Amino acid sequence: MRSLVNDAFAPDAVPQPSSEARAFHASLPGYRPTPLRPLPSLAAELGIDALALKDESARLGLPAFKVLGASWATERALREQPSVHTLVAASAGNHGRAVARVAASRGLRCRIFLPARSAAARRQAIANEGADVVVVDGSYEDAVAEARVAGAAAGCLEIADVGDSGPAHWVIDG
């Protein structure tokens, strides 16, 4: 068996997840712990005692864990800015769909900025969640820049999953 070791691994450099975020998610309708799917045949093939797959294919109605970050960041941000009426984000797909889902569940408007190269199916999935989809003639980084500007408008809030903003940290924490 071959293994790789990350010499830069520094567990103390990453803060512990928020217990408040965990409790918040557990209170949401449809929440359930992530199921672990045993993979005994693959474990045997690899020569290890056990192996399991973390199944995030149905997290709060979406096929990705991203909704946890979007929901927690929105909750935290709205505590500080309850007058927000529109969530804004840049995305390549899953984050935007999660932000759109959270916005709809909270009765907020949503605008998601996607790079020109984003797939039509991803655009449609985000639009189906109720968001206004803005296709940026440029890269993901261009979409991030446009979302940042839009999120600074009165009544708007950027729920970024990159950068050093409060919401970006809360997305990670969620």
C-alpha positions as CSV (number, residue, x, y, z in Angstrom):
1,M,0.0,0.0,0.0
2,R,1.2,3.5,-0.8
3,S,0.6,6.4,1.5
4,L,1.4,10.2,1.4
5,V,2.2,12.3,4.4
6,N,1.4,16.0,4.5
7,D,4.5,17.5,6.2
8,A,2.6,20.9,6.5
9,F,-0.2,19.3,8.5
10,A,-0.9,21.6,11.5
11,P,-4.1,20.7,13.3
12,D,-3.6,23.5,15.8
13,A,-3.8,26.1,13.0
14,V,-7.5,25.3,12.4
15,P,-10.0,26.4,15.0
16,Q,-12.4,23.8,16.4
17,P,-15.8,23.8,14.8
18,S,-18.5,25.8,16.5
19,S,-20.7,23.8,18.9
20,E,-23.3,26.5,18.3
21,A,-23.2,25.8,14.6
22,R,-23.8,22.1,15.3
23,A,-26.8,22.9,17.5
24,F,-28.2,25.3,15.0
25,H,-28.1,22.7,12.2
26,A,-29.6,20.0,14.4
27,S,-32.6,22.3,15.0
28,L,-33.3,22.7,11.2
29,P,-36.2,20.7,9.7
30,G,-34.8,17.7,7.8
31,Y,-31.5,17.7,9.6
32,R,-29.9,14.3,10.3
33,P,-26.3,13.3,11.0
34,T,-24.3,12.3,8.0
35,P,-24.6,8.6,7.4
36,L,-21.4,6.6,7.1
37,R,-21.6,3.8,4.5
38,P,-19.4,0.8,5.3
39,L,-17.2,-0.3,2.4
40,P,-15.9,-3.8,3.6
41,S,-14.8,-5.0,0.1
42,L,-12.7,-2.0,-0.5
43,A,-11.3,-2.2,3.1
44,A,-10.3,-5.8,2.4
45,E,-8.7,-4.8,-0.9
46,L,-6.7,-2.1,0.9
47,G,-5.7,-4.4,3.7
48,I,-7.3,-2.4,6.4
49,D,-9.9,-3.3,9.1
50,A,-12.6,-0.9,8.1
51,L,-13.4,1.8,5.6
52,A,-16.5,4.0,5.5
53,L,-17.8,6.7,3.1
54,K,-19.3,9.9,4.5
55,D,-22.5,10.2,2.4
56,E,-23.3,13.8,1.8
57,S,-25.7,13.1,-1.1
58,A,-28.8,14.4,0.7
59,R,-27.8,17.2,3.1
60,L,-30.9,19.2,4.0
61,G,-32.4,18.4,0.6
62,L,-29.2,19.2,-1.5
63,P,-26.6,16.8,-2.8
64,A,-23.7,18.4,-1.0
65,F,-22.5,19.5,2.4
66,K,-22.2,23.2,1.2
67,V,-25.7,24.0,2.7
68,L,-24.3,23.7,6.2
69,G,-21.8,26.5,5.6
70,A,-24.3,28.7,3.8
71,S,-27.0,28.2,6.5
72,W,-24.7,28.9,9.4
73,A,-23.1,32.0,7.8
74,T,-26.5,33.4,7.0
75,E,-27.7,32.8,10.5
76,R,-24.7,34.5,12.0
77,A,-24.8,37.4,9.6
78,L,-28.5,38.0,10.1
79,R,-28.0,38.2,13.8
80,E,-25.8,41.2,13.2
81,Q,-27.7,42.6,10.2
82,P,-31.4,41.7,10.5
83,S,-32.4,44.2,7.9
84,V,-30.7,42.3,5.1
85,H,-33.2,41.4,2.3
86,T,-30.8,39.9,-0.4
87,L,-28.1,37.3,-0.1
88,V,-25.3,37.5,-2.7
89,A,-22.6,35.0,-3.5
90,A,-20.1,34.0,-6.2
91,S,-20.0,30.3,-7.1
92,A,-18.9,27.6,-9.4
93,G,-22.1,25.7,-8.5
94,N,-22.7,24.0,-5.1
95,H,-22.1,27.0,-2.9
96,G,-24.4,29.2,-5.0
97,R,-27.2,26.6,-4.9
98,A,-26.8,26.3,-1.1
99,V,-27.0,30.1,-0.6
100,A,-30.0,30.2,-2.9
101,R,-31.7,27.4,-0.9
102,V,-31.0,29.1,2.4
103,A,-32.2,32.5,1.1
104,A,-35.5,31.0,-0.1
105,S,-36.0,29.2,3.2
106,R,-35.6,32.5,5.1
107,G,-37.8,34.5,2.7
108,L,-34.8,36.5,1.3
109,R,-34.0,37.4,-2.3
110,C,-30.8,36.0,-3.7
111,R,-28.3,36.8,-6.5
112,I,-25.6,34.4,-7.5
113,F,-22.7,35.4,-9.7
114,L,-21.3,32.6,-11.9
115,P,-18.3,32.6,-14.2
116,A,-18.9,32.3,-17.9
117,R,-17.5,28.7,-18.0
118,S,-20.2,27.5,-15.5
119,A,-22.3,24.7,-16.8
120,A,-25.9,25.4,-17.9
121,A,-27.2,22.6,-15.6
122,R,-25.6,24.4,-12.6
123,R,-27.0,27.7,-13.6
124,Q,-30.5,26.1,-13.9
125,A,-30.2,24.3,-10.5
126,I,-29.4,27.6,-8.8
127,A,-32.2,29.4,-10.7
128,N,-34.6,26.6,-9.7
129,E,-33.8,27.5,-6.0
130,G,-35.3,31.0,-6.7
131,A,-32.0,32.9,-7.2
132,D,-31.3,35.5,-9.8
133,V,-28.3,34.1,-11.7
134,V,-25.8,36.6,-13.1
135,V,-23.3,35.1,-15.6
136,V,-20.1,37.1,-15.4
137,D,-18.1,37.4,-18.6
138,G,-14.9,36.2,-17.0
139,S,-13.4,33.8,-14.5
140,Y,-14.5,32.6,-11.0
141,E,-12.3,35.3,-9.5
142,D,-14.2,37.9,-11.6
143,A,-17.5,36.5,-10.3
144,V,-16.1,36.8,-6.7
145,A,-15.2,40.5,-7.4
146,E,-18.6,41.3,-8.7
147,A,-20.4,39.5,-5.9
148,R,-18.3,41.5,-3.4
149,V,-19.4,44.8,-4.9
150,A,-23.1,43.7,-5.1
151,G,-22.9,42.4,-1.5
152,A,-21.9,45.9,-0.3
153,A,-25.2,47.5,-1.5
154,A,-27.7,48.5,1.1
155,G,-29.8,45.6,2.3
156,C,-27.5,43.0,0.6
157,L,-25.1,40.6,2.2
158,E,-22.3,38.6,0.6
159,I,-22.1,35.0,1.8
160,A,-18.6,34.3,0.5
161,D,-16.9,30.9,0.8
162,V,-13.5,32.5,0.1
163,G,-11.7,35.4,1.7
164,D,-11.4,36.7,5.2
165,S,-14.8,38.2,5.9
166,G,-17.0,37.1,8.8
167,P,-19.4,35.2,6.5
168,A,-16.5,33.4,4.8
169,H,-15.2,32.2,8.2
170,W,-18.8,31.2,9.2
171,V,-19.2,29.2,6.0
172,I,-16.1,27.2,6.9
173,D,-17.3,26.9,10.5
174,G,-20.7,25.7,9.4
